[in-house]
Amino acid sequence: MSIETEASSLGNALVVLGAAGIVIPAFARFRITPVIGFILVGLLVGPSGLGALAGQYPWLKHVTIRSPEDIALFGEFGIILLLFSIGLELSFRRLWQLRKLVFGVGAAELLLSGAILGGVLYMIGTLSLPAALGLGTALALSSTALVLPIAGTKSAVGQASFAMLLFEDLAIVPIIFVLGAFAPSTAGHNAELLLTTLWQGALVVAALAIGGWFLLPRIFAQAARAKDPELFLAASLLVVIVAALATAAVGLSPIVGALLAGLMIAETEYHGEVEAITAPFKGLALGVFLISVGMGLNLATIARNWTALVAAVVGVVAVKAIVTAALLRFSGSARRSTAAEVGLLMSSPSETTLIVLATAFQAQLISRATAEFWQLVTAIGLTITPLLARIGHDVARRIEIRNSDVAEEEEAPPRRTVVVGFGRVGRIVADLLREHDRPYIAVDADIDTVAAARRDGFVVRYTDVGRPGSLSKLGIENAEAVVLTMDDPVQQLRMTRRLRRKYPDLPIISRARGADHAAALYQAGATDAVPETLESSLQLAEAVLIDLGVAMGPVIASIHDVRAKMRHDIMTKGHLDHEPRMPKLRTPGS
């Protein structure tokens, strides 16, 4: 018996590792999220896929998983590792900054979505009011395991999503206890049990935070002195498991302990090393969880009930997307495009929905058939989450384009600098203009770049400068200067000539790749052309020579000679009658 169990475990490991080795590279090549790949693998090798044929073809036992319970534990551990890694990217200061989103918009989103979904279910079904509200609340939850890897935690979309997901994770315990309180067989002690769990949970969280504050730096300092990566990994996993077990022991969700463990390590100087070491395990464990989701899809059941399932999925997605987007927008927490993208990203049910459904069934609030139906809805919703994220991103782009078109029709300020191109160089230029209170408008042809810059507070417009008539809408005739920073030498030359012919007195400052490009830009009419490689190369050479012991005087003299030679080369190649200006950047030590 033990040999058979061991063989089965090895077979499951083969399936999971094989899926990771095939799915991730294959889907990455086609720029498709591996989330879909893992879910499809779970569907293919699960009990309703090839696993159902293992009795007829014994060899399939080695490449299929016949029971979702075989990897359910690993899937749960994957979610714990995911929350731990999210905690590593955060800090207590960032959480404090997000408190209004967490307990304001997050709470309102869960309660309002749950109430609307529950109300609809109560009116159209045979459920009691407590059962309908419990089911609606379960469906109002969103997937932490899928949303955060897609959105991250640093962008505006990621921060809004994380804040609402954090509240949902904290609300899991009260939701489960409230459902238990409505069970027909309840003796009325659940309210007291809930209060006990909450105060014990608060004590455990406080104890973990205080203990981590004093112990973690010492533990990881010992691992750092040993210079052994395995010790870092062992210490990290130990902290995660202890924190998760401690919160689970008092009735809280283990993911709360995992998130707290990540936050505590993030406050130490070792968080970068821990994050790098645990990253591969997070991806693999998340893949296991997604495979278990795919195994929950039964194609035969879906085929029999496809109309009801489609209606249920569309209804849940629509209600949650509208409620989330409206709350973010009307609360002033996000731009219109960000609110729309977050709404669609958060619109599918969650892996924790399955937990709440199981609780409602055990409490005899819903029947087995009802629980299985909504489990299928949840699994389908998790499967289409990447598609919803893609749709949300496209909707946000369209909103930004429409806003840009409206902005183009507005009257331009009388005097400002126009920055064309908003990559790394353009962003630095705009940041310095903003710091010195100089009005500017930046343009870029990449709507994703425009959207990200607007979220960061920059004045950026979506405009393709290669389109005829695009520059006239920017008020170039009243511009103080035009700065060309785009990474396209041919377009820079073409645009410089066009601007110089139309605006003879306009200052045109352009980024240049090297001396030849700078000379061509001067010939085309640029006021200043700055070679981007020159000063960084000179500063690097200066640092090297000084570190090698060369005296400061000869080093500075050599740099002056190189700069003078560059000016002469540009002047000669550009047929200039004056020496071009070469703005001099100095290192702090020079």
C-alpha positions, 0 to 999 in steps of 0.5 A: 500500500505504501509503495502504491501511495509513493508511486502515486505521489511521484506521478503527481509530481511528474505531472506538475513539474512536466506542466511547468516545464512545458506550459511556461515556455510554450505560452511565453513564446506566444505572449500568453499568460501561463495561467490559462495553460496551467488551468488547461493542463488541470482540465486535461489530466484531471478526473474529468479528462484523461484521468477518467480513462485511467481504468481502461488504459493503466499507463495513464495513471503515470501522467494523470491526477485522478483526484483533486485532493491529491494536490489540494494541499500543495495548491493551498501552500501555493497561495500562502507563498504568493501572499508571502511574496506580496508582503515582501513587496510591501511595507507597513508604511505603504499599508498605512497609506492604503488604509482608506482604500482597504477599509473604505472602498474595499469594504464597500465593494464587498458589501455592495456587490454581495448585497446586489448578487444576493438580492438577485439570487433571492428574487429569482431562486428558491434560496432563503434570504441568509443563503442568498446573501451568503452566496452573493458574498461568496461570489463577491470575493475576487482572486488574490492568487490571480489578480495580483500576479497580473496587476502587481502591487506598485501600479495604480491598478495594482494598488487599488486591487491589492487594497480591496483584496486585502480587505476580502482576505481579512473578512473571510473569517467573519463571513464563515462564522456568520454563515455558521450562525445561520445554520439550522442546527446552530446552538447560538454559540457562534457569536461568542466563538467569533469574538473569541477568534477575533481577540485571539487573532489580534493577540497572535498578530501582535505577538508575531509582529513584536517577535518578528521585529526583534528576532528576524534581523538576528535570524537572517544575520546568522544566515548571511554570515554563513553565506549559505543560500539554503539557510536563507531559504530554510529560514524564510520557509520557517517564518512563513509556516510558523506565521501561517500555522499561528493564525490558523490555530486561532481560526484566522486564515493562514494567508493572513499569517503569510502576508504578515510574515512577508511584511515583517521580512520586508522591514529588514535589510534582507528582503531582497535576498529572501525575495530572490530565493523564494521567487521560483517556488512561488511560481511553481506553487501557483501553477499547482493551485491553477492545475487544481482549478482546472481539475474542478472543471467538468466538461460534461456538466458544463455541456449540460448546463452551459446556458445557465452557467454562461448567464451566471458568469456574465451576471457575476462579472457584470455586477462586480465590474460595475460596482467596483469601477463606480466605487473607485471612480466616485470615491475619487480613488482612481482615474476613469481608465484605472477604475474600468480596468480594476473593475474588470480585473476584479470581476470574477469569483475567487479561490476563497469563494470555494471555501465559503461555498463549502461552508454554506453547504456544511451549514445546510444553507444551500444544497449540494447541487447549488454548491456544485453549480456555483463551484463550476461558475467559480472555476470558469470565472477563474479561468477567464480572469486573464481574458478579463484583464486583457479586456480591461486593459484595452478598455482603459486604453480606449478611455485614455485615447478618448480623453486625449482626443478631447484634450486636443480640442481644448485651448493650449496654454500660451507658453510651455515646453513640448516634450516629444517622447516619454520614455526614460529620457522624456520622463526625466526632462518632464520631472525637472521641468515640473520641479522648477515650475515650468509649464510643459506638455509631453506626448507619446504614441504608446498609450500604455506609456501615456496611461502609466505617466498620467497615473504618476501625475505627469501631463502627457497626451496620446499623440502620434507625431508622425500623423499629419497635423498632429503637431499643430494641435499642440500649440507649437507656435506658442511653445517656449521650446520643443524637446525631442527625446524619442528613440528614432533617429530618422523621425528626429531628423524629419521632425527637426527639419519640419519644425525648423521650416515652419518655426524659424525661431523655435528652440529645438533641443534633441537627444542624439545617439552620437557625434554623427547623429548630433551633426545631422541634427544640427544640419537639420536645424536643431538648436542643441543636440546632446549625445546621450552616450558622451557624458555617461561614458566620461563619468564612468571613465572618470570614476575608473581613473580616480579609483585606479589612483590617477590624480584628479587634475590630469583626469579632468584635463583628459575629460576636457580634451575628449569633450573638446574633440567631440565638439570639433567633430560635430562642428566639422561633420555638421558644417557649423560656423560655431562650436556647438554647446556641450552641457557639462555634467560633473560627478560629485567628486569632481 
